[in-house]
């Protein structure tokens, strides 16, 4: 069971697909997305709890970081997945002790909506980090703002895609480092004060 006393950090991230909406793919920096996810996991996992919704390009990155750390840190990660995708769960999922599998609704969209509502609404997050991504990252950003109006929010604009769109539309809280700083480990340590 996850440690309820750890600060909780939410990660919303994905790598855009070329065949989906080009507005995400055309600005995505795939290397920066991967570097940012690995750096965030490296900074957060030893000192807080990292919570994210499973994505086949993101979960293996977090698994890689966790495997390089002390095995006693497994309580510091929580992976959410919708039961809708049970037959397609990547093998990386099974490396995590704490997986929250949400129930299946009638279709993919409503199943994902349920998962996002449980993941974001049932945790008390101190911060939300948004990296790369597509429409799902924007949905999660809006939901996160609704449930956690006082939490820190950091769209990592340097990773492009949805995170850049979110950053560009922010009225307050813009920080040039989110656009220009690719030294992600140092950036996350400073932003999250961990």
N, C-alpha and C positions, 0 to 999 in steps of 0.2 A: 504494500500500500504506500502511496506517495506521502511524503512528509508534509503535513498541513502547516508547519511552522516556517517553511521556506518562502521567500518572496517568489511570486509567480510572474514569469515573463512569457508573453504570448508571441509566437512566431507565425506569421502568415507569409508564405513564400511559394513560388513555383517558377519553373522555367517555361516560358511561352513556347507554344508550338507554331511552326510556320504556317500550317494549314488552318489555324484558327484566325482570329481577328488580327490583322497586320499591325494595328496601332500598338499592340503589345510587343509583337515579335520584332518589329523594325527598330525599336529603341532599346531592346534588351541587350545587356552586356552579360552573356552567359558565364564568362569567367568571373566577373565581379559578383554575380549571384552566388556562384559556388563558393567563392572566397568569403563572402559576407556570411553565408550560412555556417560554414566551418568556424569562422572566427567567433560568431555569436555563440555557438554551442560550446566552444572552448572557454569563453569568458563566463557564460551563465552556469553551465552544469556543475562546476565545483562549488558554487556559492548560492545558487538559487534553483528554482525548478523551471525547466523549459517545457512548454506545452504547445503542441502544434497538431494540425490535421494532416493525416498522412497524404503524401504526394510521392509518386514513384521516383521523382528526381531529387527530392529533398530528404526523405527518410534515410536513404543510404549514406548521405553526407553526415547526418547526425550519428548514425550507427558507427561510422568510421571514427569520428571524434571520441565517442563513448568508449569504443574498444581500446583506444590509446590511453584511457584514464583508468583510475582505480575502480575496480569492480564494485566497490561499495557505493558508488555514485548512481547506481541504477534507479534509485528512488527519486533522483533529480530530473527525470524525464517522464513525460506522459504523452502518449501518442493517441490521438482520437481517429477512429475510422468508422465509417458507416457500414452496417451489416449488408447494405445493398451490394457492396463490392467484395463480400466474403470470398467468393470463388476466384477472385483476382488479387487477393492480398499478396504483395511481394514478400519473398522470404525474409527480407530485412525487417519486416514487422516483428518477427518472432524473436528478434534479438533483444526486444524491450520487455521488461517484466510488467510494466504498467501500461496496458492498452485498454482504452475505453471504447468499446464497440457499441455504437448507438443503433437503435432498432431501424428496421427497414419500413419505409412508407410505400405508397403506391408506385412511385416512380423515382428516378435518379434525382431530379431537382428537389422534390420534397424530402427525400432521404438526406440529401446534403444540407438542406435548410435546417432540418432537425438536428443534425450533428453539429452544425455551426452554432445554433442556439444553445445547445447543451454545453459545448466546449467553451464558448465565450461567456454565456450567461451564468454558468454554475461555478465559475472560478473568480476569485478576487485578485485580479491582475494589478501589478504595479506599473507595468509598461507593456506596450505593444510595438513590435518591430515588423515592418512590412518591407519585403525584399522581392524585387522583380515582379513576376506574376501576371495574371490575366484577370478576367472579370471576377473570379472567386476571391482574389486578394482585395479588390475594391468592395465587394460585398462584406467581407470580414472586417475591413476597416470601418465601414459604416455601422456595422453591428457592434463593433468594439467601442466606438465613440458613444453609441446609445447606452450600452451597459456600463461603461467605465469612463464617465465624463471627466473624472479627475486624474486618470492615469496618464503617464507619459506616453506620447505617441511619436514614433520615429519612422517615417517612410524613407528608406535609403535610396534617394533619388539617383545616386551614381550607378545603381544596378539597372536603371531604366524601367521600361514596361509599366505595369500598374503602379509600382512605387513612385515612379517619376510623375505619373499623372496625378496621384494623390498629393505629392509634394507641391506640384505646380498649382493645385487648386486650394491649398491650405491658406486660410486667411491669417492665421497666427501660428506661431511656433516654428516658423521657417528658420533653418540654421544652415548656412552655406556649407558647413562640413558634411551635411547629408548629401550634398551635390558633388563635392570635390574631393573628399577625403577617402582614399582607398586603403588607408592603413586601418583596416576594420577592427583588429584586436584592440588597438589603442583607442579608437573611436568608441567602441562599445564599453570599454572599461570606464571611459570618461562620462559617457552619456548615462550609463546605468549605475554608476558609483558602486560597483561591486568589488 
